[in-house]
Amino acid sequence: MSGQSTRVTITHHVQGQGGCYVAVVEDSSHEGYLQWEPGGMQGGKEVRIAAHTVVPHAIGGRGVAAELVARMVADAERLDFLVRPDCSYVAAKFAENPDWAALKA
């Protein structure tokens, strides 16, 4: 990994009842993604299950997965939903960021 910063663009795509955050890395044809599924309601708030986070080896080690999780958490704050971190990577990020506790289902 070089000292240069990697430019990552993240978009959100609704897919059926769920959705997918997609990370596109500048100068690469590879994409990472975080898929979520509907998880019902809890305390009057929508729950979104963070089901899978996948980052191809070709773009690994650049913080792409962390950026995907951060985007979902930012959306949870902005849109007032909760995240159930079924994906082990997302669960680890929630454990590392106790200030996200109010957003965890």
Backbone hydrogen bonds, N-H to C=O, Kabsch-Sander energy under -0.5 kcal/mol:
donor,donor_aa,acceptor,acceptor_aa,energy
8,V,6,T,-0.6
9,T,24,V,-2.7
11,T,22,V,-2.3
13,H,20,C,-2.6
15,Q,18,G,-2.1
18,G,15,Q,-1.9
19,G,36,W,-2.2
20,C,13,H,-2.4
21,Y,34,L,-2.7
22,V,11,T,-2.9
22,V,20,C,-0.5
23,A,32,G,-2.9
24,V,9,T,-2.9
24,V,22,V,-0.5
25,V,23,A,-0.5
25,V,30,H,-1.0
26,E,7,R,-2.8
28,S,25,V,-1.4
32,G,23,A,-1.9
33,Y,54,V,-2.7
34,L,21,Y,-2.2
35,Q,52,H,-2.5
36,W,19,G,-2.7
37,E,49,I,-2.1
39,G,47,V,-2.8
42,Q,45,K,-2.5
45,K,42,Q,-1.6
47,V,40,G,-2.5
48,R,82,L,-2.8
49,I,37,E,-3.4
50,A,48,R,-0.7
50,A,84,R,-2.1
51,A,35,Q,-2.0
51,A,49,I,-1.1
52,H,35,Q,-1.3
54,V,33,Y,-3.0
59,I,56,P,-1.8
60,G,57,H,-1.3
62,R,59,I,-0.6
67,E,63,G,-2.0
68,L,64,V,-2.1
69,V,65,A,-2.2
70,A,66,A,-2.5
71,R,67,E,-2.1
72,M,68,L,-2.0
73,V,69,V,-2.6
74,A,70,A,-2.5
75,D,71,R,-2.3
76,A,72,M,-2.3
77,E,73,V,-2.2
78,R,74,A,-2.4
79,L,75,D,-3.4
80,D,76,A,-1.1
81,F,76,A,-1.3
82,L,46,E,-3.0
83,V,103,L,-3.3
84,R,48,R,-2.4
86,D,50,A,-0.5
86,D,84,R,-1.9
87,C,50,A,-2.3
91,A,87,C,-2.5
92,A,88,S,-2.1
93,K,89,Y,-2.1
94,F,90,V,-2.2
95,A,91,A,-2.1
96,E,92,A,-1.8
97,N,93,K,-1.0
100,W,97,N,-2.5
101,A,98,P,-1.6
103,L,100,W,-2.4
104,K,101,A,-1.4
105,A,83,V,-2.7
